[in-house]
Amino acid sequence: MVVLTIIIDFFTSINGIFYVLAYLVGGIPFGFLYGKIFGGINILKVGSGSIGATNVLRALKEKKPEIAKKVAFLTILSDALKGILVLLFAKSMGLTYEAQWMIAFLAVIGHCFSPFLKFEGGKGVATSVGVIGVFLPLEAILGLIVWFLIGKFFKISSLASLFGVLFGVGISFILHPDIPYIHTHTPLVLITIVIFYKHIPNIVRLIQKKEQRVI
C-alpha cells in the first residue's frame, strides 16, 4: 500500500506528469505517420525498418521521389521539435534543470522505444540534437556541422549520425567541463549510449562494409 501511494504521488506530481508527457510525445512516430500519409507506405517494412528520416527518404524515393527529400526533412524537423516543445513547456512551468534534463532523456527514449509501435522506434539522433540544443546550442551546432561534413563526404547516414553525436557530446567536455546547473555529463553520456545501442546493426554493417549509401 505504501509503495502504491508513493507511485501515485510521483506520477501525479508535476515532475511525474512531465516525465510521462516527454516519453509519450517523444514516442510520436512522425516518420511512420508521414510514410503513411504521403506515400501510403509502412516504413517499418522498408529498409532498416526505422522511423527516422533516412528510412523515410529511402522508402519514398521508390514510390514518390519528387517529395522524398521534403518529407525526410519534415521528419527530421518534427522529431527534433517534439523534444524541444516539451522542454520549453517544462521551462515555462518552472521545473528544475535536473527535471528538464530527465525530460530530455525521456523524450529520446520515447522516440527510440515508442509506446505506439510496440516499443520499436528510430535511432534518436534528431530528437537528441533538439533537446541538447536547448541546453547546449553550441555543441548541437558543432555536432550538426560534423554530421553534415561526414555525410557529404562518405554519403552514409549512420556514419554521419554517429560521428556527429560523438563529436557534439565529446566537445561538451571541453566547452562545458562543468555542465551548468546539473554539474554532470551523465544525461549526455546516457543519450549517446542509447543512440549507439540503436545503431548496433548499422555499426555491424559498417564494419562489414555493407552499409548502404543514402545521403
Sequence and secondary structure as in RCSB ss.txt:
>XXXX:A:sequence
MVVLTIIIDFFTSINGIFYVLAYLVGGIPFGFLYGKIFGGINILKVGSGSIGATNVLRALKEKKPEIAKKVAFLT
ILSDALKGILVLLFAKSMGLTYEAQWMIAFLAVIGHCFSPFLKFEGGKGVATSVGVIGVFLPLEAILGLIVWFLI
GKFFKISSLASLFGVLFGVGISFILHPDIPYIHTHTPLVLITIVIFYKHIPNIVRLIQKKEQRVI
>XXXX:A:secstr
 HHHHHHHHHHHSHHHHHHHHHHHHHT  HHHHHHHHHH   GGGSTT   SHHHHHHHHHHH HHHHHHHHHHH
HHHHHHHHHHHHHHHHHTT  HHHHHHHHHHHHHHHHTBTTTTTB    HHHHHHHHHHH HHHHHHHHHHHHHH
HHHH  HHHHHHHHHHHHHHHHHHH SS TTT   HHHHHHHHHHHHHTHHHHHHHHTT      
